[in-house]
Structure formats: structure tokens, C-alpha cells
């Protein structure tokens, strides 16, 4: 029963799971940003940029 105590491949499996989690988070972020910048969504990036620009006071 030495194969029950063998932990040689455990590190590789953990790296694969970690890498898979990073990929899932990256894909979710990509989908959110794509929805934000598309014209079909209710979100409007251009309007947000103009709102921020108009709220910044100019130092003259």
C-alpha cells in the first residue's frame, strides 16, 4: 500500500488547479469588460468617461 502514501504528483495537480482557477477568473473578467464596452448593454463607457471629465475641476 505504498501508493497511498506517495505524494509525488500532488504538486503538479495543485498547480494545474491553480492555473485553471486563474483562467476561469480571466475569462469572467473578459466577459464583464466586453459587456461593458459593447453598445448593446445598458452600460455606457463613453458616458462614464465624460461624467468623470466634467467632474474634475481645472486648476487655472
Backbone as CSV, one residue per row, in Angstrom:
resi,resn,N_x,N_y,N_z,CA_x,CA_y,CA_z,C_x,C_y,C_z
1,UNK,0.815,-1.196,0.000,0.000,0.000,0.000,0.858,1.259,0.000
2,UNK,1.983,1.202,-0.652,2.849,2.372,-0.686,2.303,3.457,-1.609
3,UNK,1.404,3.106,-2.531,0.877,4.120,-3.435,-0.070,5.084,-2.713
4,UNK,-0.592,4.721,-1.566,-1.441,5.623,-0.792,-0.632,6.727,-0.128
5,UNK,0.641,6.467,0.118,1.488,7.458,0.776,2.343,8.235,-0.212
6,UNK,2.301,7.866,-1.483,3.100,8.550,-2.498,2.431,9.876,-2.844
7,UNK,3.142,10.975,-2.626,2.606,12.311,-2.892,3.433,13.032,-3.949
8,UNK,4.050,12.284,-4.845,4.925,12.882,-5.845,4.204,13.751,-6.858
9,UNK,3.003,13.388,-7.256,2.267,14.160,-8.257,1.339,15.197,-7.670
10,UNK,1.343,15.339,-6.367,0.422,16.260,-5.718,0.724,17.711,-6.099
11,UNK,1.978,18.087,-6.165,2.346,19.462,-6.505,1.901,19.840,-7.901
12,UNK,2.081,18.923,-8.853,1.669,19.205,-10.226,0.160,19.374,-10.319
13,UNK,-0.579,18.539,-9.611,-2.037,18.648,-9.628,-2.497,19.970,-9.020
14,UNK,-1.826,20.415,-7.976,-2.190,21.689,-7.360,-1.903,22.856,-8.299
15,UNK,-0.802,22.797,-9.026,-0.508,23.850,-9.999,-1.533,23.862,-11.125
16,UNK,-1.972,22.702,-11.562,-2.987,22.637,-12.618,-4.295,23.248,-12.130
17,UNK,-4.697,22.940,-10.897,-5.918,23.522,-10.342,-5.794,25.034,-10.186
18,UNK,-4.648,25.502,-9.745,-4.418,26.934,-9.595,-4.478,27.634,-10.945
19,UNK,-3.827,27.061,-11.941,-3.830,27.636,-13.279,-5.243,27.654,-13.856
20,UNK,-6.001,26.599,-13.616,-7.389,26.552,-14.079,-8.237,27.628,-13.430
21,UNK,-8.023,27.873,-12.146,-8.759,28.930,-11.463,-8.433,30.306,-12.006
22,UNK,-7.168,30.543,-12.318,-6.763,31.826,-12.896,-7.405,32.012,-14.265
23,UNK,-7.472,30.957,-15.047,-8.092,31.044,-16.369,-9.576,31.362,-16.246
24,UNK,-10.261,30.732,-15.308,-11.691,30.995,-15.116,-11.922,32.451,-14.719
25,UNK,-11.108,32.979,-13.825,-11.246,34.375,-13.402,-10.949,35.320,-14.562
26,UNK,-9.935,35.011,-15.369,-9.596,35.861,-16.512,-10.721,35.873,-17.541
27,UNK,-11.324,34.729,-17.796,-12.431,34.670,-18.759,-13.631,35.451,-18.235
28,UNK,-13.924,35.333,-16.943,-15.037,36.086,-16.361,-14.788,37.589,-16.476
29,UNK,-13.566,38.032,-16.198,-13.235,39.453,-16.316,-13.346,39.921,-17.758
30,UNK,-12.913,39.097,-18.692,-13.012,39.447,-20.109,-14.465,39.606,-20.533
31,UNK,-15.327,38.719,-20.093,-16.745,38.814,-20.442,-17.388,40.057,-19.834
32,UNK,-16.999,40.402,-18.616,-17.546,41.607,-17.986,-17.095,42.856,-18.737
33,UNK,-15.812,42.938,-19.072,-15.315,44.101,-19.805,-15.911,44.179,-21.198
34,UNK,-16.086,43.042,-21.850,-16.683,43.045,-23.186,-18.120,43.550,-23.121
35,UNK,-18.864,43.132,-22.112,-20.239,43.601,-21.960,-20.267,45.095,-21.640
36,UNK,-19.288,45.564,-20.891,-19.245,46.979,-20.518,-18.980,47.873,-21.723
37,UNK,-18.113,47.436,-22.622,-17.739,48.276,-23.749,-18.573,48.034,-24.996
38,UNK,-19.478,47.076,-24.983,-20.333,46.869,-26.152,-21.490,47.863,-26.102
39,UNK,-22.008,48.201,-27.257,-23.080,49.189,-27.320,-24.440,48.573,-27.017
40,UNK,-24.526,47.248,-26.943,-25.806,46.594,-26.701,-26.200,46.589,-25.233
41,UNK,-25.254,46.773,-24.347,-25.567,46.713,-22.919,-26.100,48.061,-22.446
42,UNK,-26.680,48.063,-21.269,-27.184,49.297,-20.691,-26.074,50.169,-20.131
43,UNK,-24.877,49.626,-20.041,-23.730,50.378,-19.542,-23.112,51.168,-20.684
44,UNK,-22.661,52.375,-20.400,-22.099,53.216,-21.444,-20.763,53.775,-20.960
45,UNK,-19.678,53.241,-21.492,-18.344,53.667,-21.070,-18.069,55.109,-21.477
46,UNK,-18.510,55.503,-22.659,-18.281,56.867,-23.118,-18.952,57.890,-22.224
47,UNK,-20.148,57.596,-21.798,-20.864,58.499,-20.903,-20.168,58.580,-19.549
48,UNK,-19.661,57.461,-19.064,-18.929,57.461,-17.796,-17.664,58.305,-17.889
49,UNK,-16.947,58.207,-18.999,-15.724,58.993,-19.183,-16.057,60.477,-19.205
50,UNK,-17.105,60.858,-19.913,-17.490,62.267,-19.972,-17.936,62.782,-18.607
51,UNK,-18.603,61.955,-17.822,-19.020,62.353,-16.479,-17.814,62.601,-15.585
52,UNK,-16.826,61.728,-15.662,-15.617,61.903,-14.856,-14.850,63.136,-15.303
53,UNK,-14.734,63.343,-16.614,-14.011,64.524,-17.118,-14.681,65.815,-16.688
54,UNK,-15.997,65.848,-16.705,-16.688,67.085,-16.343,-16.669,67.334,-14.838
55,UNK,-16.439,66.297,-14.040,-16.428,66.493,-12.590,-15.059,66.887,-12.050
56,UNK,-14.022,66.833,-12.875,-12.676,67.196,-12.431,-12.489,68.697,-12.620
57,UNK,-12.209,69.420,-11.522,-12.008,70.869,-11.661,-10.656,71.165,-12.317
58,UNK,-10.644,72.183,-13.131,-9.407,72.598,-13.794,-8.715,73.660,-12.950
59,UNK,-7.435,73.491,-12.722,-6.645,74.467,-11.966,-6.060,75.475,-12.936
60,UNK,-6.561,76.679,-12.865,-6.046,77.716,-13.769,-5.609,78.921,-12.996
